[in-house]
Amino acid sequence: MFRTIQNKLICTFGNIMTDLIKKPFNVKEIREQFPALRQKIYGKNLVYFDNGATSQKPQIVLDAINLFYSKENANIHRGVHYMSQKATTEYEASRIRIQKYLNAKKSEEIIFTKGATDSINLVASSYGELLQAGDEIIISAMEHHSNIVPWQMLCIRKGLVLRVAPINKKGELLMEEFDQLLSKKTKLVAITHISNTLGTINPVKEIIQKAHAVGAKVLIDGAQSIQHIKVDVRDLDCDFFVFSSHKVFGPTGIGVLYGKEDLLDRMPPYQGGGDMISKVTFERTTYNELPFKFEAGTPHIAGGICLGTAFEFLESLDMVAAEKHERELAKYAEDILDTFEGLHIIGEAKNKTSVVSFTVDGLHPFDLGTLLDKQGIAVRTGHHCTQPLMDFFKIPGTVRASFAFYNTKQEIDLFVEAFEKSLFMLK
Ligand SMILES: *Cc1c(COP(=O)(O)O)cnc(C)c1O
């Protein structure tokens, strides 16, 4: 108990500190904090436009990783010794920082996982146990494979029905069709907040209200949203919210599942092992309380602590200005790309984030991506783990430039220059 109180104090203090030092948005200053951006690739200045796949890490996070393994490495929730206590305190302080950032009611509602994929699998496995044959799950046509396959596996296992809410050619959800799919049989709606391929921002608040009206729970895949827009899980009123640390400027191998406490309490454990138990005998085991019930075994301790550091970094940023900057970048890139003949922007939703996906007639995205890479431009090419979405657009894949707040218009100019050269070479 004392430990928890102590953590709360540390964290509150941390918030006050960062609020005081929140600086006006300045791209140049922000870039200086990301050493990876200062590299040359094939002798060219790196232009990193693959933030949808993973983001680069600020110095403060790199330092925290180094500090942990250099001086603080110890197992948590176990030892009585100084280092173990310190690691435990920091790990739990990070959980509280994330709780505050998401505006979750309690830190027990923040479960550390391996990432968004792991969080979704946890819910599919565990919440899935509460469902019965004939129950229905709704996803959308723009989901990442991570938010399709676990539900398909669950449907096979439990005899459930998977329904897919369709989209239009702009990449927007068809809300009337979604309404039609909702019924008393719907037990879960699992939908992406922002599409990783199209950039579409879905009207999740409306979706959550509608789903709740028929008694369904809602899982929001926030893998592409939390790094771009402010997320408030209590305002959204979602039942689950998942994301990955590595896309939000933190380390790989760690992520978060937020779940409402009463729901998590009703759900059976996901994996068995150390830490998730209260008492074990060969006859019977009783489980630990939240959040530990869902955290079997030694977790990614450094990852958990340093994800907290990534949020400390985000707290120091003017996120509203950062988002405005990102949207300006996307608009700037789209306006230039639009002037190329035979180029098609895939994903033209009215409400979208800083993702620009496109195809060029007669060219395979992979060839374009390879030539861009040779000029120091990192973009993603292919299906972006959304094969059914590619089938809908009848394309093999796209070239995707996805921007973070540390990108600049000058980088887009370099990208366009390299793109023109590549076109010339390929045609
Ligand atoms: C990246 C991503 C995932 C999966 O995240 P992992 O970090 O690979 O677990 C799920 N959904 C969306 C929308 C994503 O962009």
The ligand as a Gaussian input file, in Angstrom:
#p B3LYP/6-31G(d) Opt

LIG

0 1
 C        1.034000      -1.599000     -35.708000
 C       -0.415000      -1.831000     -35.551000
 C       -0.902000      -2.913000     -34.825000
 C       -0.007000      -3.960000     -34.234000
 O        0.929000      -3.420000     -33.388000
 P        2.200000      -4.275000     -32.931000
 O        3.110000      -3.258000     -32.384000
 O        2.751000      -4.925000     -34.161000
 O        1.719000      -5.270000     -31.972000
 C       -2.258000      -3.037000     -34.680000
 N       -3.105000      -2.140000     -35.212000
 C       -2.677000      -1.088000     -35.917000
 C       -3.661000      -0.106000     -36.456000
 C       -1.314000      -0.894000     -36.110000
 O       -0.891000       0.145000     -36.820000

